[in-house]
Amino acid sequence: MNDRKYMAVSPGAVIPEALPEFRIYIRSSEGRYILWALEGNKVGTDQLAKLTEGGLSEVFIDIQDQFKYEQYLETNLGSILDNRWASNDQKATIFSNVSTNVVKNAFETSMGLGVMSADVMQRTQAMVKNALLFISESKSLQALAKMIGHDYETYEHATKVLWFTVSFLNSSKDILEKIQPGYQDLDVEQKKEVVRLCGVGAILHDIGKAFVSKEILHKDGPLADIEWEVMKRHPLSGLAMLLDTDLPLFVKKGILHHHEDFNGGGYPMGLEGLNICILARVLRIIDTFDAMTSRRPYKDPETPAKTVRIMCGKPDGSKVTDDSEQDPRDQGMRPCFDEDLLRQFILFLGNVKLDR
């Protein structure tokens, strides 16, 4: 009797001529699992062509091989995202899964060590580098649009902030020039390196939340004052964790100041205006947009259109009472942001086919 348990995986993860260390199965119409590829064997293009022509949307692996499969995805991410046999949606799902796992691992290991280990930093940087080409493609924005409105989870949120940041910066060379003076004179690889480093800052912007309890992170309702004070420490915690890494200063400052408001009302230092580094000002906008369009345990997601209205609105000065159901931010958040960057981001959103 076969008591194995199987898990569905994307056929887009199967790379021609690769040597996966796990067996791959397909499921028959009768529900039987049939061996399709042995571990350590190359999968030929003919095999993949038949799979694609057959219209199969999933293949299967033994659930005991899940760890091997996740390692395979991370190691081969660049090749998978360049795989012509994989659809754009399959690539997006795989990229999201890999980046989520890397960020989750970064949180868990950093919580125990108190710092970002060299191994985790290397994995994070490699993942961002492998994903850059895919994120930079205009068609990947369609897949990103489908993720808007999902539940807010710290790990997936980090992935979406990375995705938005890299896509936005690639469409805004003038901002990259301000982030790295002399950007326009760099060669192609050096320009990619600047974008990659911004992407690393984006995906690690909330790494300091590793020191915030799960009870606070997942609270089913607004935070109490003392809980909010704990939450506001996370940018400083993030900087402390990354202080001894080789990340450049502009990335560390971006992580430290991504909750500073342009009008000086943010945290942790209450900086205002151009005293806030430009990467932090970009992250402030993108972090807010994704957080507001994500579902929380205590709040449904706002539509992108309403989120933009709130972010562009100016407060009318009326007081929101403590027993009011209205979020004070709903009066308008424009003073929080660099208006020039906000305007550019809204124009960028016009290239993303938003369903809501």
C-alpha positions in Angstrom: 0.0 0.0 0.0 1.4 3.4 -1.0 1.0 5.8 2.0 3.1 8.6 0.5 1.8 12.1 0.6 2.3 14.4 -2.3 2.4 18.2 -2.7 1.5 20.1 -5.9 4.3 22.2 -7.4 4.4 24.4 -10.5 5.7 22.7 -13.7 7.3 26.1 -14.5 9.9 25.2 -11.9 11.2 22.3 -14.0 14.3 23.5 -15.9 15.4 21.7 -19.1 18.5 19.7 -18.6 18.6 20.3 -14.8 19.3 17.6 -12.2 16.6 17.9 -9.5 17.3 15.9 -6.4 13.7 14.7 -6.0 11.3 12.6 -8.0 8.5 14.3 -10.0 5.1 12.8 -10.5 2.0 13.5 -12.5 -1.5 12.6 -11.5 -3.7 10.5 -13.7 -7.4 11.1 -14.3 -8.1 8.3 -11.8 -6.1 10.1 -9.2 -3.0 7.8 -9.3 0.5 9.3 -9.0 2.7 8.3 -11.9 6.5 8.7 -11.8 7.5 11.3 -14.4 11.1 12.0 -13.6 13.7 10.3 -11.4 15.9 12.3 -9.0 19.4 13.0 -10.5 18.1 12.6 -14.1 18.0 15.5 -16.6 14.6 16.6 -17.8 14.6 16.9 -21.5 13.0 19.6 -23.6 10.8 17.0 -25.3 9.5 15.9 -21.9 8.7 19.5 -21.0 7.1 20.2 -24.4 4.7 17.2 -23.9 3.9 18.4 -20.4 3.1 21.9 -21.7 1.1 20.7 -24.6 -0.9 18.5 -22.2 -2.0 21.6 -20.4 -1.0 20.3 -16.9 -1.1 23.1 -14.4 0.7 21.2 -11.7 3.1 18.3 -11.1 3.8 16.6 -7.7 6.6 15.7 -5.4 6.8 13.6 -2.3 6.0 15.9 0.6 9.2 14.6 2.3 11.2 16.3 -0.5 9.8 19.7 0.2 13.0 21.0 1.7 15.0 19.8 -1.3 12.5 21.4 -3.6 12.7 24.8 -1.8 16.6 24.6 -2.0 16.3 23.7 -5.7 14.1 26.8 -6.3 16.4 29.2 -4.5 19.6 27.8 -6.2 18.0 27.9 -9.6 15.8 31.0 -9.3 17.6 32.9 -12.1 17.2 30.0 -14.6 13.6 29.4 -13.6 12.7 33.1 -14.2 14.4 32.8 -17.6 12.7 29.5 -18.4 10.7 29.9 -21.7 8.5 26.9 -20.7 7.2 28.7 -17.6 4.3 31.2 -17.8 4.6 34.6 -16.4 2.2 33.7 -13.6 4.2 30.6 -12.7 7.4 32.6 -12.6 5.7 35.2 -10.3 4.4 32.5 -7.9 7.8 30.9 -7.7 9.6 34.2 -7.2 7.1 35.1 -4.5 7.6 31.7 -2.7 11.4 31.9 -2.9 11.7 35.5 -1.7 9.1 34.8 1.1 11.1 31.8 2.3 14.4 33.8 2.2 12.9 36.7 4.2 11.2 34.3 6.7 14.6 32.6 7.2 16.3 36.0 7.7 13.8 36.9 10.4 14.0 33.6 12.2 17.8 33.3 12.2 18.3 37.0 13.0 15.9 36.7 16.0 18.2 34.1 17.5 21.5 35.8 16.6 20.6 39.4 17.1 22.4 40.2 13.8 22.1 39.3 10.1 24.4 36.3 9.5 26.7 36.4 6.5 25.0 33.4 5.0 21.5 34.9 5.2 22.8 38.2 3.7 24.5 36.3 0.9 21.3 34.4 0.1 19.2 37.6 0.2 21.5 39.4 -2.1 21.7 36.5 -4.5 17.9 36.2 -4.6 17.5 39.9 -5.4 20.1 39.7 -8.1 18.5 36.6 -9.7 15.1 38.3 -9.7 16.1 41.7 -11.1 15.7 40.8 -14.8 12.2 39.3 -14.2 11.0 42.2 -12.0 12.3 44.7 -14.6 10.1 43.2 -17.4 6.9 45.2 -17.9 4.8 42.0 -18.0 5.8 41.1 -14.5 3.8 44.1 -13.3 0.7 42.2 -14.4 1.5 39.5 -12.0 2.3 42.0 -9.2 -1.1 43.6 -9.7 -2.7 40.2 -8.9 -1.0 40.1 -5.5 -2.5 43.5 -4.4 -5.3 42.9 -1.9 -3.7 39.7 -0.4 -3.4 39.2 3.3 -0.7 41.4 5.0 2.1 39.1 6.1 5.5 40.6 6.9 7.3 38.2 4.6 5.0 38.6 1.5 4.8 42.4 2.2 8.6 42.5 2.0 8.4 40.8 -1.4 5.9 43.2 -2.8 7.9 46.2 -1.5 10.9 44.8 -3.3 8.9 44.3 -6.5 7.4 47.8 -6.4 10.7 49.5 -5.5 12.8 47.9 -8.3 10.0 48.4 -10.9 9.5 52.0 -9.9 13.2 52.9 -9.8 13.8 51.3 -13.2 11.2 53.6 -14.6 12.6 56.6 -12.8 16.3 57.1 -13.7 16.3 60.6 -12.2 15.6 59.1 -8.7 18.5 56.6 -9.2 20.8 59.6 -10.0 19.8 61.1 -6.7 20.3 57.9 -4.8 23.8 57.3 -6.4 25.2 60.6 -7.8 26.9 59.8 -11.1 24.5 57.0 -11.9 24.1 58.1 -15.5 27.8 57.7 -16.1 28.1 54.2 -14.7 28.3 51.1 -17.0 25.4 48.7 -17.4 26.6 46.3 -14.6 27.3 49.1 -12.2 23.8 50.5 -12.8 22.3 47.1 -12.1 24.3 46.9 -8.9 22.7 50.2 -7.7 19.2 48.9 -8.3 20.1 45.5 -6.7 21.2 47.3 -3.5 18.0 49.3 -3.4 16.2 46.0 -3.8 18.0 44.5 -0.9 17.1 47.6 1.2 13.5 47.2 0.2 13.2 43.5 1.0 14.9 44.0 4.4 13.2 47.3 5.3 11.2 45.6 8.1 13.9 43.1 9.3 13.9 44.9 12.7 10.4 43.4 13.3 12.2 40.1 14.1 12.4 41.6 17.6 8.7 42.5 17.8 6.5 39.7 19.4 4.1 37.8 17.2 1.3 38.9 19.5 1.9 42.5 18.5 2.6 41.8 14.8 -0.6 39.7 14.4 -2.8 41.5 16.9 -6.5 41.4 15.8 -7.0 45.2 16.3 -5.2 48.5 16.7 -2.2 48.5 18.9 -2.2 49.9 22.5 0.1 52.8 23.2 2.8 50.6 24.8 2.6 48.1 21.9 3.0 50.9 19.5 6.1 52.1 21.2 7.6 48.6 20.8 6.6 48.6 17.1 8.3 52.0 16.5 11.6 50.6 17.6 11.9 48.2 14.6 13.8 50.6 12.2 16.5 51.0 14.9 16.6 47.3 15.5 16.9 46.8 11.7 19.9 49.1 11.6 21.6 47.4 14.5 21.2 44.0 12.9 22.7 45.3 9.6 25.4 47.6 11.1 28.3 45.2 10.5 27.2 44.1 7.0 28.9 45.5 3.8 25.7 47.2 2.7 26.4 50.8 1.7 25.3 53.7 3.9 22.4 54.7 1.7 20.8 51.3 2.1 21.2 51.3 5.9 19.8 54.8 6.0 16.9 53.8 3.8 16.0 51.0 6.3 16.5 53.2 9.3 14.4 56.1 8.1 11.6 54.4 6.1 9.0 55.6 8.6 10.1 59.2 8.7 7.4 61.6 7.5 8.3 64.5 5.2 6.6 66.9 7.6 8.7 65.6 10.5 6.0 63.6 12.2 7.4 60.2 11.7 9.8 57.9 13.6 12.4 57.0 14.9 14.1 60.4 14.7 11.5 62.8 13.5 13.5 63.9 10.5 11.8 66.1 7.9 12.0 67.1 4.3 15.3 66.5 2.4 17.0 65.5 5.6 15.4 62.1 5.0 17.5 60.2 2.4 15.7 59.6 -0.9 15.6 55.8 -0.7 13.8 56.1 2.6 11.3 58.6 1.1 10.6 56.1 -1.7 10.2 53.2 0.7 7.8 55.4 2.9 5.5 55.7 -0.1 5.7 52.1 -1.3 5.5 50.6 2.2 2.3 52.6 2.9 0.7 51.8 -0.5 1.2 48.0 0.0 0.2 48.0 3.7 -3.1 49.9 3.0 -4.0 47.7 0.0 -3.4 44.5 2.0 -6.0 42.7 4.2 -5.3 42.8 7.9 -6.9 40.6 10.7 -8.9 43.7 11.8 -9.4 45.6 8.5 -10.3 44.8 4.9 -7.9 46.1 2.2 -8.5 49.5 0.7 -8.8 49.6 -3.1 -5.8 51.0 -4.9 -7.9 54.0 -6.0 -9.0 54.9 -2.4 -5.5 54.3 -1.1 -4.1 56.8 -3.6 -6.9 59.3 -2.7 -5.9 59.0 1.0 -2.2 59.3 0.3 -2.8 62.4 -1.8 -5.3 64.0 0.5 -4.6 66.8 2.9 -6.0 66.6 6.5 -8.8 69.1 7.1 -7.8 69.7 10.7 -10.9 68.1 12.3 -10.2 65.9 15.3 -10.9 62.2 15.2 -12.2 61.1 18.6 -10.9 58.0 20.3 -14.3 56.2 19.9 -14.5 57.0 16.2 -14.2 54.1 13.7 -12.4 56.4 11.3 -8.7 56.0 10.8 -7.1 59.4 11.3 -5.1 58.7 8.2 -8.3 58.6 6.1 -8.4 62.4 6.4 -5.3 62.6 4.1 -1.6 61.6 4.3 0.0 63.9 1.8 2.2 65.7 4.4 3.8 62.3 5.2 5.4 62.1 1.7 7.7 63.8 -0.7 5.1 65.2 -3.1 7.3 65.0 -6.1 8.1 61.3 -5.5 4.4 60.6 -4.7 3.4 62.2 -8.0 6.0 60.0 -9.9 4.8 56.9 -8.1 1.1 57.6 -9.0 2.1 58.0 -12.6 4.0 54.7 -12.3 0.9 52.9 -11.0 -0.8 53.9 -14.3 1.4 51.2 -15.9 0.2 48.5 -13.4 -3.1 47.0 -14.5 -4.9 47.1 -11.2 -8.2 45.2 -10.9 -9.5 47.1 -7.9 
